[in-house]
Amino acid sequence: MAQTATAKVLRPAWENAWAALKGWKQWSEPIQTFADTDEDVRRFINEAATLSRVPMIFASWDSSEPRWWVYSEQEWKVPLRINVYVHRDRHGLSMDLIEDAIDALFRFEAPNSLPAAPVPLIRSQTCRDPEIMQFQTGLSLDAGEGGKHKLLHSFVVVRLTFRKDPKLRGT
């Protein structure tokens, strides 16, 4: 079955965002868990939260409405929410990790960049830098079985912009 236009636009964006986050070497503290799915996060919050699994990062799409750019091309401005979970007593770390996530999305270099002129991975794929739309730090969260672990949830929402012809067949 052929991929839909949505999957062809969003899947590469998702993979590049994860590559930037997972490949970033300058985290303020090593990330213990990269949660890839909503189910991983639900399981973590409801059952499996342990202090050894944080800091944890999770990326999810927020809603978006593509608009026509020109007759044959839509512009997709897709908000990507980067969620960070840390111990409740580590508010400073929570803020640092949000800044690190922003740095990763803006500055992680594409694998084929020339050393003399490095190109950030997200820009190499979208021809644009991400746009920061919103961020919040320090939301209290009781996690784990019975809510026994006290965590902070912080997030940043960045918008990634793509252009795609959804009517084009065979791509």
PyMOL commands that place a pseudoatom at each C-alpha (Angstrom):
pseudoatom trace, name=CA, resn=MET, resi=1, chain=A, elem=C, hetatm=0, pos=[0.000, 0.000, 0.000]
pseudoatom trace, name=CA, resn=ALA, resi=2, chain=A, elem=C, hetatm=0, pos=[1.351, 3.424, -0.907]
pseudoatom trace, name=CA, resn=GLN, resi=3, chain=A, elem=C, hetatm=0, pos=[2.112, 5.910, 1.835]
pseudoatom trace, name=CA, resn=THR, resi=4, chain=A, elem=C, hetatm=0, pos=[-0.253, 8.830, 2.201]
pseudoatom trace, name=CA, resn=ALA, resi=5, chain=A, elem=C, hetatm=0, pos=[0.966, 12.356, 1.535]
pseudoatom trace, name=CA, resn=THR, resi=6, chain=A, elem=C, hetatm=0, pos=[0.793, 12.987, 5.292]
pseudoatom trace, name=CA, resn=ALA, resi=7, chain=A, elem=C, hetatm=0, pos=[3.040, 10.041, 6.135]
pseudoatom trace, name=CA, resn=LYS, resi=8, chain=A, elem=C, hetatm=0, pos=[5.526, 11.050, 3.457]
pseudoatom trace, name=CA, resn=VAL, resi=9, chain=A, elem=C, hetatm=0, pos=[5.824, 14.537, 4.951]
pseudoatom trace, name=CA, resn=LEU, resi=10, chain=A, elem=C, hetatm=0, pos=[5.655, 13.721, 8.644]
pseudoatom trace, name=CA, resn=ARG, resi=11, chain=A, elem=C, hetatm=0, pos=[7.683, 10.494, 8.834]
pseudoatom trace, name=CA, resn=PRO, resi=12, chain=A, elem=C, hetatm=0, pos=[10.935, 12.091, 7.597]
pseudoatom trace, name=CA, resn=ALA, resi=13, chain=A, elem=C, hetatm=0, pos=[10.332, 15.100, 9.861]
pseudoatom trace, name=CA, resn=TRP, resi=14, chain=A, elem=C, hetatm=0, pos=[9.792, 12.786, 12.826]
pseudoatom trace, name=CA, resn=GLU, resi=15, chain=A, elem=C, hetatm=0, pos=[12.913, 10.772, 12.029]
pseudoatom trace, name=CA, resn=ASN, resi=16, chain=A, elem=C, hetatm=0, pos=[15.055, 13.898, 11.617]
pseudoatom trace, name=CA, resn=ALA, resi=17, chain=A, elem=C, hetatm=0, pos=[13.797, 15.437, 14.861]
pseudoatom trace, name=CA, resn=TRP, resi=18, chain=A, elem=C, hetatm=0, pos=[14.580, 12.185, 16.719]
pseudoatom trace, name=CA, resn=ALA, resi=19, chain=A, elem=C, hetatm=0, pos=[17.989, 11.966, 15.046]
pseudoatom trace, name=CA, resn=ALA, resi=20, chain=A, elem=C, hetatm=0, pos=[18.770, 15.493, 16.258]
pseudoatom trace, name=CA, resn=LEU, resi=21, chain=A, elem=C, hetatm=0, pos=[17.567, 14.793, 19.810]
pseudoatom trace, name=CA, resn=LYS, resi=22, chain=A, elem=C, hetatm=0, pos=[19.205, 11.378, 20.137]
pseudoatom trace, name=CA, resn=GLY, resi=23, chain=A, elem=C, hetatm=0, pos=[22.410, 12.473, 18.437]
pseudoatom trace, name=CA, resn=TRP, resi=24, chain=A, elem=C, hetatm=0, pos=[22.884, 15.646, 20.470]
pseudoatom trace, name=CA, resn=LYS, resi=25, chain=A, elem=C, hetatm=0, pos=[26.008, 15.256, 22.615]
pseudoatom trace, name=CA, resn=GLN, resi=26, chain=A, elem=C, hetatm=0, pos=[25.740, 18.425, 24.708]
pseudoatom trace, name=CA, resn=TRP, resi=27, chain=A, elem=C, hetatm=0, pos=[22.835, 17.468, 27.023]
pseudoatom trace, name=CA, resn=SER, resi=28, chain=A, elem=C, hetatm=0, pos=[23.172, 19.102, 30.463]
pseudoatom trace, name=CA, resn=GLU, resi=29, chain=A, elem=C, hetatm=0, pos=[22.670, 15.626, 31.910]
pseudoatom trace, name=CA, resn=PRO, resi=30, chain=A, elem=C, hetatm=0, pos=[22.501, 12.315, 30.028]
pseudoatom trace, name=CA, resn=ILE, resi=31, chain=A, elem=C, hetatm=0, pos=[18.983, 11.406, 28.888]
pseudoatom trace, name=CA, resn=GLN, resi=32, chain=A, elem=C, hetatm=0, pos=[18.030, 8.051, 30.399]
pseudoatom trace, name=CA, resn=THR, resi=33, chain=A, elem=C, hetatm=0, pos=[14.882, 7.374, 28.338]
pseudoatom trace, name=CA, resn=PHE, resi=34, chain=A, elem=C, hetatm=0, pos=[13.810, 8.413, 24.851]
pseudoatom trace, name=CA, resn=ALA, resi=35, chain=A, elem=C, hetatm=0, pos=[10.116, 7.478, 24.662]
pseudoatom trace, name=CA, resn=ASP, resi=36, chain=A, elem=C, hetatm=0, pos=[9.116, 6.839, 21.053]
pseudoatom trace, name=CA, resn=THR, resi=37, chain=A, elem=C, hetatm=0, pos=[5.353, 6.320, 21.424]
pseudoatom trace, name=CA, resn=ASP, resi=38, chain=A, elem=C, hetatm=0, pos=[2.352, 7.612, 23.368]
pseudoatom trace, name=CA, resn=GLU, resi=39, chain=A, elem=C, hetatm=0, pos=[2.050, 4.140, 24.877]
pseudoatom trace, name=CA, resn=ASP, resi=40, chain=A, elem=C, hetatm=0, pos=[5.625, 4.325, 26.225]
pseudoatom trace, name=CA, resn=VAL, resi=41, chain=A, elem=C, hetatm=0, pos=[4.769, 7.589, 27.997]
pseudoatom trace, name=CA, resn=ARG, resi=42, chain=A, elem=C, hetatm=0, pos=[1.441, 6.308, 29.369]
pseudoatom trace, name=CA, resn=ARG, resi=43, chain=A, elem=C, hetatm=0, pos=[3.134, 3.182, 30.696]
pseudoatom trace, name=CA, resn=PHE, resi=44, chain=A, elem=C, hetatm=0, pos=[5.924, 5.296, 32.206]
pseudoatom trace, name=CA, resn=ILE, resi=45, chain=A, elem=C, hetatm=0, pos=[3.539, 7.716, 33.927]
pseudoatom trace, name=CA, resn=ASN, resi=46, chain=A, elem=C, hetatm=0, pos=[1.050, 5.091, 35.130]
pseudoatom trace, name=CA, resn=GLU, resi=47, chain=A, elem=C, hetatm=0, pos=[3.350, 2.212, 36.070]
pseudoatom trace, name=CA, resn=ALA, resi=48, chain=A, elem=C, hetatm=0, pos=[7.004, 2.187, 35.184]
pseudoatom trace, name=CA, resn=ALA, resi=49, chain=A, elem=C, hetatm=0, pos=[8.270, 5.568, 36.373]
pseudoatom trace, name=CA, resn=THR, resi=50, chain=A, elem=C, hetatm=0, pos=[11.418, 5.137, 38.365]
pseudoatom trace, name=CA, resn=LEU, resi=51, chain=A, elem=C, hetatm=0, pos=[14.028, 7.644, 39.298]
pseudoatom trace, name=CA, resn=SER, resi=52, chain=A, elem=C, hetatm=0, pos=[16.574, 5.734, 37.197]
pseudoatom trace, name=CA, resn=ARG, resi=53, chain=A, elem=C, hetatm=0, pos=[14.528, 6.352, 34.000]
pseudoatom trace, name=CA, resn=VAL, resi=54, chain=A, elem=C, hetatm=0, pos=[14.619, 10.166, 34.167]
pseudoatom trace, name=CA, resn=PRO, resi=55, chain=A, elem=C, hetatm=0, pos=[15.459, 12.489, 32.558]
pseudoatom trace, name=CA, resn=MET, resi=56, chain=A, elem=C, hetatm=0, pos=[13.098, 11.274, 29.850]
pseudoatom trace, name=CA, resn=ILE, resi=57, chain=A, elem=C, hetatm=0, pos=[12.268, 12.910, 26.517]
pseudoatom trace, name=CA, resn=PHE, resi=58, chain=A, elem=C, hetatm=0, pos=[9.196, 12.358, 24.382]
pseudoatom trace, name=CA, resn=ALA, resi=59, chain=A, elem=C, hetatm=0, pos=[8.285, 14.081, 21.095]
pseudoatom trace, name=CA, resn=SER, resi=60, chain=A, elem=C, hetatm=0, pos=[4.728, 14.308, 19.775]
pseudoatom trace, name=CA, resn=TRP, resi=61, chain=A, elem=C, hetatm=0, pos=[2.940, 16.178, 16.995]
pseudoatom trace, name=CA, resn=ASP, resi=62, chain=A, elem=C, hetatm=0, pos=[0.355, 18.829, 17.803]
pseudoatom trace, name=CA, resn=SER, resi=63, chain=A, elem=C, hetatm=0, pos=[-2.459, 19.512, 15.359]
pseudoatom trace, name=CA, resn=SER, resi=64, chain=A, elem=C, hetatm=0, pos=[-1.845, 21.435, 12.173]
pseudoatom trace, name=CA, resn=GLU, resi=65, chain=A, elem=C, hetatm=0, pos=[-3.763, 22.513, 9.100]
pseudoatom trace, name=CA, resn=PRO, resi=66, chain=A, elem=C, hetatm=0, pos=[-1.766, 22.516, 5.859]
pseudoatom trace, name=CA, resn=ARG, resi=67, chain=A, elem=C, hetatm=0, pos=[-2.596, 25.378, 3.522]
pseudoatom trace, name=CA, resn=TRP, resi=68, chain=A, elem=C, hetatm=0, pos=[-2.086, 25.752, -0.188]
pseudoatom trace, name=CA, resn=TRP, resi=69, chain=A, elem=C, hetatm=0, pos=[1.106, 27.633, -0.991]
pseudoatom trace, name=CA, resn=VAL, resi=70, chain=A, elem=C, hetatm=0, pos=[0.720, 27.585, -4.739]
pseudoatom trace, name=CA, resn=TYR, resi=71, chain=A, elem=C, hetatm=0, pos=[-1.631, 25.629, -6.983]
pseudoatom trace, name=CA, resn=SER, resi=72, chain=A, elem=C, hetatm=0, pos=[0.261, 22.355, -6.702]
pseudoatom trace, name=CA, resn=GLU, resi=73, chain=A, elem=C, hetatm=0, pos=[1.937, 22.660, -3.325]
pseudoatom trace, name=CA, resn=GLN, resi=74, chain=A, elem=C, hetatm=0, pos=[0.817, 22.794, 0.276]
pseudoatom trace, name=CA, resn=GLU, resi=75, chain=A, elem=C, hetatm=0, pos=[2.778, 24.346, 3.093]
pseudoatom trace, name=CA, resn=TRP, resi=76, chain=A, elem=C, hetatm=0, pos=[2.731, 22.262, 6.248]
pseudoatom trace, name=CA, resn=LYS, resi=77, chain=A, elem=C, hetatm=0, pos=[3.474, 24.106, 9.482]
pseudoatom trace, name=CA, resn=VAL, resi=78, chain=A, elem=C, hetatm=0, pos=[3.583, 21.248, 11.927]
pseudoatom trace, name=CA, resn=PRO, resi=79, chain=A, elem=C, hetatm=0, pos=[4.011, 21.867, 15.670]
pseudoatom trace, name=CA, resn=LEU, resi=80, chain=A, elem=C, hetatm=0, pos=[6.302, 19.362, 17.366]
pseudoatom trace, name=CA, resn=ARG, resi=81, chain=A, elem=C, hetatm=0, pos=[6.070, 19.181, 21.164]
pseudoatom trace, name=CA, resn=ILE, resi=82, chain=A, elem=C, hetatm=0, pos=[9.230, 18.075, 22.959]
pseudoatom trace, name=CA, resn=ASN, resi=83, chain=A, elem=C, hetatm=0, pos=[8.369, 16.870, 26.477]
pseudoatom trace, name=CA, resn=VAL, resi=84, chain=A, elem=C, hetatm=0, pos=[10.977, 16.546, 29.218]
pseudoatom trace, name=CA, resn=TYR, resi=85, chain=A, elem=C, hetatm=0, pos=[10.444, 14.696, 32.500]
pseudoatom trace, name=CA, resn=VAL, resi=86, chain=A, elem=C, hetatm=0, pos=[12.858, 15.093, 35.457]
pseudoatom trace, name=CA, resn=HIS, resi=87, chain=A, elem=C, hetatm=0, pos=[12.798, 14.618, 39.250]
pseudoatom trace, name=CA, resn=ARG, resi=88, chain=A, elem=C, hetatm=0, pos=[10.588, 17.228, 40.906]
pseudoatom trace, name=CA, resn=ASP, resi=89, chain=A, elem=C, hetatm=0, pos=[13.506, 18.743, 42.824]
pseudoatom trace, name=CA, resn=ARG, resi=90, chain=A, elem=C, hetatm=0, pos=[15.470, 19.430, 39.590]
pseudoatom trace, name=CA, resn=HIS, resi=91, chain=A, elem=C, hetatm=0, pos=[13.666, 22.500, 38.209]
pseudoatom trace, name=CA, resn=GLY, resi=92, chain=A, elem=C, hetatm=0, pos=[16.940, 24.031, 36.965]
pseudoatom trace, name=CA, resn=LEU, resi=93, chain=A, elem=C, hetatm=0, pos=[17.746, 20.831, 35.069]
pseudoatom trace, name=CA, resn=SER, resi=94, chain=A, elem=C, hetatm=0, pos=[14.256, 20.873, 33.541]
pseudoatom trace, name=CA, resn=MET, resi=95, chain=A, elem=C, hetatm=0, pos=[14.892, 24.350, 32.106]
pseudoatom trace, name=CA, resn=ASP, resi=96, chain=A, elem=C, hetatm=0, pos=[18.389, 23.363, 30.946]
pseudoatom trace, name=CA, resn=LEU, resi=97, chain=A, elem=C, hetatm=0, pos=[17.094, 20.281, 29.120]
pseudoatom trace, name=CA, resn=ILE, resi=98, chain=A, elem=C, hetatm=0, pos=[14.416, 22.311, 27.320]
pseudoatom trace, name=CA, resn=GLU, resi=99, chain=A, elem=C, hetatm=0, pos=[17.164, 24.663, 26.124]
pseudoatom trace, name=CA, resn=ASP, resi=100, chain=A, elem=C, hetatm=0, pos=[19.271, 21.660, 25.115]
pseudoatom trace, name=CA, resn=ALA, resi=101, chain=A, elem=C, hetatm=0, pos=[16.348, 20.247, 23.081]
pseudoatom trace, name=CA, resn=ILE, resi=102, chain=A, elem=C, hetatm=0, pos=[15.977, 23.592, 21.293]
pseudoatom trace, name=CA, resn=ASP, resi=103, chain=A, elem=C, hetatm=0, pos=[19.721, 23.636, 20.589]
pseudoatom trace, name=CA, resn=ALA, resi=104, chain=A, elem=C, hetatm=0, pos=[19.547, 20.078, 19.242]
pseudoatom trace, name=CA, resn=LEU, resi=105, chain=A, elem=C, hetatm=0, pos=[16.750, 20.928, 16.811]
pseudoatom trace, name=CA, resn=PHE, resi=106, chain=A, elem=C, hetatm=0, pos=[18.437, 24.126, 15.632]
pseudoatom trace, name=CA, resn=ARG, resi=107, chain=A, elem=C, hetatm=0, pos=[22.077, 23.050, 15.614]
pseudoatom trace, name=CA, resn=PHE, resi=108, chain=A, elem=C, hetatm=0, pos=[22.480, 19.259, 15.219]
pseudoatom trace, name=CA, resn=GLU, resi=109, chain=A, elem=C, hetatm=0, pos=[24.438, 18.904, 12.002]
pseudoatom trace, name=CA, resn=ALA, resi=110, chain=A, elem=C, hetatm=0, pos=[23.286, 16.907, 9.009]
pseudoatom trace, name=CA, resn=PRO, resi=111, chain=A, elem=C, hetatm=0, pos=[25.470, 13.797, 8.519]
pseudoatom trace, name=CA, resn=ASN, resi=112, chain=A, elem=C, hetatm=0, pos=[26.736, 14.953, 5.113]
pseudoatom trace, name=CA, resn=SER, resi=113, chain=A, elem=C, hetatm=0, pos=[27.583, 18.525, 6.158]
pseudoatom trace, name=CA, resn=LEU, resi=114, chain=A, elem=C, hetatm=0, pos=[30.964, 19.836, 5.193]
pseudoatom trace, name=CA, resn=PRO, resi=115, chain=A, elem=C, hetatm=0, pos=[33.084, 20.721, 8.239]
pseudoatom trace, name=CA, resn=ALA, resi=116, chain=A, elem=C, hetatm=0, pos=[33.761, 24.198, 6.839]
pseudoatom trace, name=CA, resn=ALA, resi=117, chain=A, elem=C, hetatm=0, pos=[30.044, 24.923, 6.333]
pseudoatom trace, name=CA, resn=PRO, resi=118, chain=A, elem=C, hetatm=0, pos=[27.937, 22.725, 8.622]
pseudoatom trace, name=CA, resn=VAL, resi=119, chain=A, elem=C, hetatm=0, pos=[24.193, 22.632, 7.942]
pseudoatom trace, name=CA, resn=PRO, resi=120, chain=A, elem=C, hetatm=0, pos=[21.721, 21.821, 10.712]
pseudoatom trace, name=CA, resn=LEU, resi=121, chain=A, elem=C, hetatm=0, pos=[19.812, 18.591, 10.011]
pseudoatom trace, name=CA, resn=ILE, resi=122, chain=A, elem=C, hetatm=0, pos=[16.321, 20.098, 10.319]
pseudoatom trace, name=CA, resn=ARG, resi=123, chain=A, elem=C, hetatm=0, pos=[17.198, 23.000, 7.993]
pseudoatom trace, name=CA, resn=SER, resi=124, chain=A, elem=C, hetatm=0, pos=[18.775, 20.595, 5.485]
pseudoatom trace, name=CA, resn=GLN, resi=125, chain=A, elem=C, hetatm=0, pos=[15.497, 18.674, 5.270]
pseudoatom trace, name=CA, resn=THR, resi=126, chain=A, elem=C, hetatm=0, pos=[13.010, 21.556, 5.406]
pseudoatom trace, name=CA, resn=CYS, resi=127, chain=A, elem=C, hetatm=0, pos=[15.055, 24.503, 4.060]
pseudoatom trace, name=CA, resn=ARG, resi=128, chain=A, elem=C, hetatm=0, pos=[13.942, 26.383, 7.194]
pseudoatom trace, name=CA, resn=ASP, resi=129, chain=A, elem=C, hetatm=0, pos=[14.891, 26.596, 10.835]
pseudoatom trace, name=CA, resn=PRO, resi=130, chain=A, elem=C, hetatm=0, pos=[12.283, 25.481, 13.380]
pseudoatom trace, name=CA, resn=GLU, resi=131, chain=A, elem=C, hetatm=0, pos=[10.199, 28.224, 14.985]
pseudoatom trace, name=CA, resn=ILE, resi=132, chain=A, elem=C, hetatm=0, pos=[9.727, 28.248, 18.756]
pseudoatom trace, name=CA, resn=MET, resi=133, chain=A, elem=C, hetatm=0, pos=[6.025, 28.666, 19.459]
pseudoatom trace, name=CA, resn=GLN, resi=134, chain=A, elem=C, hetatm=0, pos=[5.619, 27.946, 23.163]
pseudoatom trace, name=CA, resn=PHE, resi=135, chain=A, elem=C, hetatm=0, pos=[7.390, 26.517, 26.160]
pseudoatom trace, name=CA, resn=GLN, resi=136, chain=A, elem=C, hetatm=0, pos=[6.570, 25.823, 29.766]
pseudoatom trace, name=CA, resn=THR, resi=137, chain=A, elem=C, hetatm=0, pos=[8.636, 24.416, 32.581]
pseudoatom trace, name=CA, resn=GLY, resi=138, chain=A, elem=C, hetatm=0, pos=[7.897, 22.958, 35.977]
pseudoatom trace, name=CA, resn=LEU, resi=139, chain=A, elem=C, hetatm=0, pos=[4.501, 21.268, 35.706]
pseudoatom trace, name=CA, resn=SER, resi=140, chain=A, elem=C, hetatm=0, pos=[4.177, 18.876, 38.680]
pseudoatom trace, name=CA, resn=LEU, resi=141, chain=A, elem=C, hetatm=0, pos=[3.367, 15.279, 37.874]
pseudoatom trace, name=CA, resn=ASP, resi=142, chain=A, elem=C, hetatm=0, pos=[2.817, 12.253, 40.127]
pseudoatom trace, name=CA, resn=ALA, resi=143, chain=A, elem=C, hetatm=0, pos=[3.997, 9.200, 38.224]
pseudoatom trace, name=CA, resn=GLY, resi=144, chain=A, elem=C, hetatm=0, pos=[4.614, 5.517, 38.675]
pseudoatom trace, name=CA, resn=GLU, resi=145, chain=A, elem=C, hetatm=0, pos=[2.451, 2.996, 40.427]
pseudoatom trace, name=CA, resn=GLY, resi=146, chain=A, elem=C, hetatm=0, pos=[0.261, 4.872, 42.898]
pseudoatom trace, name=CA, resn=GLY, resi=147, chain=A, elem=C, hetatm=0, pos=[1.874, 8.190, 41.947]
pseudoatom trace, name=CA, resn=LYS, resi=148, chain=A, elem=C, hetatm=0, pos=[4.811, 7.531, 44.242]
pseudoatom trace, name=CA, resn=HIS, resi=149, chain=A, elem=C, hetatm=0, pos=[7.364, 9.383, 42.079]
pseudoatom trace, name=CA, resn=LYS, resi=150, chain=A, elem=C, hetatm=0, pos=[7.244, 13.161, 41.979]
pseudoatom trace, name=CA, resn=LEU, resi=151, chain=A, elem=C, hetatm=0, pos=[8.316, 14.520, 38.591]
pseudoatom trace, name=CA, resn=LEU, resi=152, chain=A, elem=C, hetatm=0, pos=[8.386, 17.785, 36.697]
pseudoatom trace, name=CA, resn=HIS, resi=153, chain=A, elem=C, hetatm=0, pos=[7.046, 17.901, 33.156]
pseudoatom trace, name=CA, resn=SER, resi=154, chain=A, elem=C, hetatm=0, pos=[8.331, 20.677, 30.892]
pseudoatom trace, name=CA, resn=PHE, resi=155, chain=A, elem=C, hetatm=0, pos=[7.847, 21.167, 27.183]
pseudoatom trace, name=CA, resn=VAL, resi=156, chain=A, elem=C, hetatm=0, pos=[8.709, 23.266, 24.184]
pseudoatom trace, name=CA, resn=VAL, resi=157, chain=A, elem=C, hetatm=0, pos=[6.641, 23.439, 21.007]
pseudoatom trace, name=CA, resn=VAL, resi=158, chain=A, elem=C, hetatm=0, pos=[8.532, 24.135, 17.806]
pseudoatom trace, name=CA, resn=ARG, resi=159, chain=A, elem=C, hetatm=0, pos=[6.985, 24.470, 14.392]
pseudoatom trace, name=CA, resn=LEU, resi=160, chain=A, elem=C, hetatm=0, pos=[8.574, 22.682, 11.449]
pseudoatom trace, name=CA, resn=THR, resi=161, chain=A, elem=C, hetatm=0, pos=[7.624, 23.925, 7.977]
pseudoatom trace, name=CA, resn=PHE, resi=162, chain=A, elem=C, hetatm=0, pos=[7.517, 21.731, 4.855]
pseudoatom trace, name=CA, resn=ARG, resi=163, chain=A, elem=C, hetatm=0, pos=[6.179, 22.066, 1.357]
pseudoatom trace, name=CA, resn=LYS, resi=164, chain=A, elem=C, hetatm=0, pos=[4.605, 19.090, -0.349]
pseudoatom trace, name=CA, resn=ASP, resi=165, chain=A, elem=C, hetatm=0, pos=[2.327, 18.430, -3.309]
pseudoatom trace, name=CA, resn=PRO, resi=166, chain=A, elem=C, hetatm=0, pos=[-0.294, 16.076, -1.841]
pseudoatom trace, name=CA, resn=LYS, resi=167, chain=A, elem=C, hetatm=0, pos=[-1.756, 15.349, -5.295]
pseudoatom trace, name=CA, resn=LEU, resi=168, chain=A, elem=C, hetatm=0, pos=[1.526, 14.155, -6.781]
pseudoatom trace, name=CA, resn=ARG, resi=169, chain=A, elem=C, hetatm=0, pos=[1.355, 10.413, -7.409]
pseudoatom trace, name=CA, resn=GLY, resi=170, chain=A, elem=C, hetatm=0, pos=[4.238, 8.018, -7.183]
pseudoatom trace, name=CA, resn=THR, resi=171, chain=A, elem=C, hetatm=0, pos=[6.327, 9.984, -4.640]
for i in range(1, 171): cmd.bond("trace and resi %d" % i, "trace and resi %d" % (i + 1))
show_as sticks, trace
zoom trace
